[in-house]
Amino acid sequence: GPNGAGKTTLIRLLLGLTSANSGSMSILGMEVPKERERALARVGAIVDEPRFFPHLSGKDNLRYIASARGKQSVKRIDNCLNRVGLSEKAKEPVKKYSLGMRGRLGIAACLLGDPELLILDEPMNGLDPAGMQELRAFISSFIGEGRTVILSSHLLDEVEKTCQYVAIVDSGKIVVQSSIAELAQRGKVQIIVSTSQPEAVSSVVSQVQGVESLAIVGETLVVTPLDNVDSKLLASTLNKYIITSGYDIFGLSIQLQRLEERFLEVTHSLGGNLGGSF
């Protein structure tokens, strides 16, 4: 959702960090705040940047946290560090960790309790491409064990690669909720035409019936069909018109609207704040 939509507030409400003045909530089938203690025993969560003792090593920080949880948590320390890729840096003081490494250590701390549900607020902040790939792999393995991850992120490309379901929040309300695939299918189909003469080709395409809009992006022409038009038939027609007009085509494909484009379309229709991050 847009900046200020209520994503972090919702997470804080679920975790009992902020009090609700109306409505009802449940986690893993347990009503909160009535059964919060029992529910949160099966939840690991990171809200904002995780905090640690900077002079202690990553492993010693986990020892400190695990000591409050019991012997089973202490036994999980090495495995938790390994799962987030910090085994080799476990003995280094946290003050030498990068922002991304501290984020991974925060996830390791969440895993000490062997949670059924993991809630992560902006977990990809500070991660380089390799770190993002490792996080995706970890989330995949975690849900492969029959567990669940809920994450909030402004990196929609990563959300699309990582998540199976998405909810768009605006003004404190969930306005769209579905699988990634279903959300994309509700969006507009686009026909992508690659050519060395996009401006000239656009003049040809603009005369073809069934075209709602078109845009030039480098050597690519992005064509949006009207809602009631068969995109495959239109693509075939465009191919014919362009070639008979004497222009070359390097490629022609049909693709569904990306999550980022669909997000902007939904929030724009609701009058969402499209400026800055969200």
Backbone torsions as a table, in degrees:
resi	resn	phi	psi	omega
1	GLY	NA	166.0	178.8
2	PRO	-62.1	165.2	176.6
3	ASN	-57.2	128.1	-179.2
4	GLY	84.0	9.6	-177.4
5	ALA	-71.6	-24.3	179.1
6	GLY	117.2	13.3	-177.0
7	LYS	-63.5	-54.8	-178.9
8	THR	-68.0	-35.1	177.5
9	THR	-60.4	-42.0	178.8
10	LEU	-61.4	-43.7	178.9
11	ILE	-62.9	-43.1	-179.6
12	ARG	-64.9	-35.7	177.0
13	LEU	-64.5	-44.7	-179.4
14	LEU	-62.3	-36.1	-176.9
15	LEU	-87.2	-3.6	179.4
16	GLY	81.5	14.7	179.1
17	LEU	-84.3	-15.2	176.5
18	THR	-139.2	143.0	-178.0
19	SER	-91.2	138.5	176.1
20	ALA	-89.4	146.7	178.4
21	ASN	-103.3	-2.9	175.6
22	SER	-165.1	169.4	176.5
23	GLY	87.6	-173.7	179.8
24	SER	-139.5	153.8	-178.6
25	MET	-141.7	153.3	173.0
26	SER	-147.0	149.0	176.4
27	ILE	-126.9	125.5	179.3
28	LEU	53.3	36.9	177.2
29	GLY	81.2	3.3	-179.9
30	MET	-109.2	132.2	-178.2
31	GLU	-70.3	132.7	174.7
32	VAL	-121.8	142.2	13.5
33	PRO	-86.3	-2.4	-174.7
34	LYS	-56.4	-44.4	-178.5
35	GLU	-114.6	32.2	-173.8
36	ARG	-59.2	-45.7	-176.3
37	GLU	-59.2	-44.5	179.6
38	ARG	-69.0	-38.1	-179.7
39	ALA	-68.0	-46.2	-175.5
40	LEU	-71.5	-15.2	175.2
41	ALA	-65.1	-18.9	-178.9
42	ARG	-111.0	15.5	-176.7
43	VAL	-124.1	137.6	169.1
44	GLY	-114.8	139.6	-174.9
45	ALA	-149.2	147.1	171.8
46	ILE	-126.3	121.5	175.0
47	VAL	-122.1	124.6	-174.3
48	ASP	66.4	-170.2	-177.5
49	GLU	-75.9	128.2	179.2
50	PRO	-64.9	144.7	-177.6
51	ARG	-111.0	139.4	179.5
52	PHE	-140.3	166.5	173.4
53	PHE	-74.5	113.6	-173.2
54	PRO	-64.3	-28.9	-176.7
55	HIS	-82.5	-14.3	178.6
56	LEU	-90.2	154.5	176.5
57	SER	-71.1	165.9	177.2
58	GLY	-59.0	-42.4	-178.6
59	LYS	-67.1	-40.7	179.5
60	ASP	-66.1	-34.8	175.2
61	ASN	-62.0	-41.6	178.7
62	LEU	-68.0	-35.7	176.7
63	ARG	-60.3	-41.7	-179.5
64	TYR	-62.7	-45.0	-179.5
65	ILE	-68.1	-42.8	-177.3
66	ALA	-66.2	-29.9	-178.4
67	SER	-61.6	-26.3	178.8
68	ALA	-83.8	-12.5	-176.9
69	ARG	-99.7	-23.3	179.6
70	GLY	119.0	175.7	-173.2
71	LYS	-62.3	-37.2	-178.6
72	GLN	-63.2	-38.0	178.4
73	SER	-66.2	-39.2	178.1
74	VAL	-61.5	-39.7	-179.7
75	LYS	-66.8	-22.1	-176.7
76	ARG	-87.7	-6.9	-171.8
77	ILE	-54.6	-53.7	-176.7
78	ASP	-61.4	-41.5	179.5
79	ASN	-65.5	-39.1	179.6
80	CYS	-64.3	-42.5	177.9
81	LEU	-63.8	-39.2	179.8
82	ASN	-67.0	-38.1	-177.1
83	ARG	-66.4	-27.8	179.8
84	VAL	-102.9	8.9	174.6
85	GLY	74.4	32.0	-178.7
86	LEU	-116.2	12.6	-177.6
87	SER	-57.3	-42.6	-176.5
88	GLU	-73.3	-20.6	-179.2
89	LYS	-106.3	9.2	-172.1
90	ALA	-61.8	-30.3	-175.7
91	LYS	-94.3	-1.5	178.5
92	GLU	-82.5	145.9	177.9
93	PRO	-64.8	144.2	-176.2
94	VAL	-62.0	-26.6	179.8
95	LYS	-62.8	-16.4	177.0
96	LYS	-93.9	-3.7	-179.1
97	TYR	-76.7	145.8	171.6
98	SER	-75.7	170.0	177.7
99	LEU	-58.2	-42.4	179.7
100	GLY	-64.3	-39.4	178.7
101	MET	-66.1	-38.8	177.7
102	ARG	-65.4	-35.6	176.1
103	GLY	-63.3	-41.5	179.0
104	ARG	-67.8	-35.6	176.9
105	LEU	-65.5	-35.0	176.3
106	GLY	-62.4	-39.8	177.5
107	ILE	-66.2	-40.9	177.2
108	ALA	-58.3	-40.9	178.3
109	ALA	-62.4	-38.0	177.7
110	CYS	-63.5	-34.3	-175.5
111	LEU	-75.7	-13.9	-178.5
112	LEU	-58.9	-32.0	-179.3
113	GLY	-87.5	6.0	-179.5
114	ASP	52.5	57.6	-172.0
115	PRO	-72.0	152.1	173.4
116	GLU	-87.3	-28.7	-179.8
117	LEU	-128.6	132.5	178.2
118	LEU	-118.2	123.4	179.8
119	ILE	-112.4	119.7	-175.0
120	LEU	-123.8	122.4	179.2
121	ASP	-99.5	110.8	-178.7
122	GLU	54.0	55.2	-176.1
123	PRO	-71.4	-15.4	-175.1
124	MET	-93.5	-2.4	177.9
125	ASN	-61.1	130.6	176.1
126	GLY	83.9	-2.4	-179.4
127	LEU	-88.0	138.6	173.3
128	ASP	-81.5	173.9	-177.9
129	PRO	-54.6	-38.8	179.0
130	ALA	-66.3	-39.5	178.8
131	GLY	-64.7	-38.5	178.0
132	MET	-64.8	-39.9	179.2
133	GLN	-64.5	-40.6	177.7
134	GLU	-64.5	-39.7	179.1
135	LEU	-64.9	-42.2	177.2
136	ARG	-59.7	-42.4	-180.0
137	ALA	-64.3	-40.7	179.3
138	PHE	-63.8	-47.0	-179.2
139	ILE	-60.5	-40.8	178.8
140	SER	-61.3	-43.5	-179.9
141	SER	-68.9	-35.4	-178.8
142	PHE	-65.4	-47.0	180.0
143	ILE	-73.5	-21.8	175.3
144	GLY	-66.2	-18.4	177.5
145	GLU	-88.6	6.4	-179.8
146	GLY	86.0	18.3	180.0
147	ARG	-104.5	179.1	-174.3
148	THR	-131.0	142.8	174.5
149	VAL	-122.4	130.4	170.0
150	ILE	-113.8	125.4	178.9
151	LEU	-131.6	148.5	174.0
152	SER	-110.6	131.5	-178.8
153	SER	-154.0	148.8	173.5
154	HIS	-98.5	-0.2	178.5
155	LEU	-93.3	84.7	-171.1
156	LEU	-66.3	-28.3	176.8
157	ASP	-63.4	-40.1	178.3
158	GLU	-71.1	-37.4	176.4
159	VAL	-59.3	-44.0	-178.9
160	GLU	-62.7	-35.9	-179.9
161	LYS	-79.0	-26.4	-170.1
162	THR	-99.9	-39.5	-167.6
163	CYS	-97.8	158.8	175.1
164	GLN	-101.1	-32.4	-179.3
165	TYR	-129.1	153.3	-178.4
166	VAL	-140.9	145.5	172.9
167	ALA	-126.6	130.8	176.8
168	ILE	-101.3	124.8	-176.8
169	VAL	-106.5	137.0	176.9
170	ASP	-145.1	126.7	178.5
171	SER	54.0	41.0	175.9
172	GLY	80.1	6.1	-179.5
173	LYS	-126.8	145.1	173.3
174	ILE	-80.2	114.5	-175.4
175	VAL	-98.3	-23.8	176.5
176	VAL	-142.6	134.4	177.1
177	GLN	-147.7	121.1	-179.1
178	SER	-171.0	179.8	173.7
179	SER	-71.5	158.7	178.2
180	ILE	-57.2	-43.9	-177.5
181	ALA	-63.4	-43.7	-179.6
182	GLU	-65.3	-39.2	-179.7
183	LEU	-64.5	-41.5	179.1
184	ALA	-65.2	-39.2	-178.6
185	GLN	-66.8	-28.1	177.3
186	ARG	-73.1	-21.1	179.4
187	GLY	-79.3	-179.0	-176.8
188	LYS	-83.1	146.1	173.8
189	VAL	-81.8	145.0	177.9
190	GLN	-125.9	141.6	176.4
191	ILE	-105.3	122.3	-176.2
192	ILE	-103.2	119.2	-179.1
193	VAL	-114.3	121.6	177.4
194	SER	-101.4	125.7	-176.7
195	THR	-154.2	155.8	179.4
196	SER	-82.0	-10.2	-179.0
197	GLN	-129.0	64.4	-174.2
198	PRO	-60.7	-37.0	-178.0
199	GLU	-67.4	-42.9	179.0
200	ALA	-67.1	-41.7	179.5
201	VAL	-65.0	-34.9	-179.7
202	SER	-62.6	-32.1	178.4
203	SER	-68.1	-31.3	176.6
204	VAL	-73.3	-47.1	-176.7
205	VAL	-62.5	-37.0	-177.0
206	SER	-63.7	-17.5	-179.5
207	GLN	-91.4	-6.2	-177.4
208	VAL	-84.3	131.5	178.4
209	GLN	-67.8	142.3	178.1
210	GLY	102.4	-5.1	179.7
211	VAL	-91.3	123.4	177.9
212	GLU	-84.3	-44.8	-179.1
213	SER	-158.5	162.9	175.6
214	LEU	-148.0	153.5	-179.3
215	ALA	-143.7	145.5	178.7
216	ILE	-101.4	124.2	177.1
217	VAL	-126.9	97.2	-175.7
218	GLY	64.5	-123.9	177.4
219	GLU	-97.7	22.8	-178.0
220	THR	-119.9	138.3	176.0
221	LEU	-109.5	121.6	179.4
222	VAL	-102.2	114.3	-175.5
223	VAL	-109.8	127.9	177.4
224	THR	-107.5	117.6	179.5
225	PRO	-74.6	158.5	170.3
226	LEU	-64.1	153.9	-174.6
227	ASP	-58.7	-34.1	-175.2
228	ASN	-93.2	13.1	-176.7
229	VAL	-103.9	136.3	175.5
230	ASP	-70.1	114.9	-174.7
231	SER	-65.2	-34.8	179.0
232	LYS	-66.9	-42.3	178.9
233	LEU	-65.9	-41.2	179.0
234	LEU	-65.0	-40.4	178.4
235	ALA	-61.0	-41.7	178.4
236	SER	-64.2	-40.7	178.8
237	THR	-65.3	-43.5	178.9
238	LEU	-60.8	-44.0	179.1
239	ASN	-57.5	-45.2	-179.7
240	LYS	-64.2	-47.5	-178.0
241	TYR	-62.9	-43.4	-176.3
242	ILE	-66.4	-44.5	-178.1
243	ILE	-68.3	-43.3	-179.7
244	THR	-68.8	-17.7	176.6
245	SER	-85.0	-2.2	175.0
246	GLY	92.1	15.3	-179.4
247	TYR	-106.7	150.8	179.5
248	ASP	-88.0	148.8	174.0
249	ILE	-123.1	126.1	177.2
250	PHE	-86.2	-28.8	-178.5
251	GLY	-168.2	152.2	178.4
252	LEU	-146.8	123.5	-177.6
253	SER	-143.8	159.8	177.0
254	ILE	-113.5	129.7	178.7
255	GLN	-138.4	151.1	175.9
256	LEU	-77.9	155.3	179.0
257	GLN	-59.6	135.1	178.6
258	ARG	-72.0	159.4	-177.7
259	LEU	-56.9	-41.3	-178.9
260	GLU	-61.7	-42.3	179.8
261	GLU	-67.0	-39.8	179.1
262	ARG	-66.3	-39.5	178.2
263	PHE	-60.0	-48.0	-178.7
264	LEU	-62.8	-37.0	179.4
265	GLU	-65.1	-44.0	-178.8
266	VAL	-66.6	-49.0	-176.8
267	THR	-69.5	-32.5	177.9
268	HIS	-66.0	-40.4	-179.1
269	SER	-67.2	-22.9	179.5
270	LEU	-95.5	1.2	-177.7
271	GLY	77.4	27.1	-178.0
272	GLY	-66.5	160.8	177.7
273	ASN	-81.4	106.7	-176.7
274	LEU	-93.3	2.0	179.3
275	GLY	-87.4	141.9	175.4
276	GLY	73.3	-164.0	-178.9
277	SER	-86.3	171.9	-179.8
278	PHE	-143.2	NA	NA
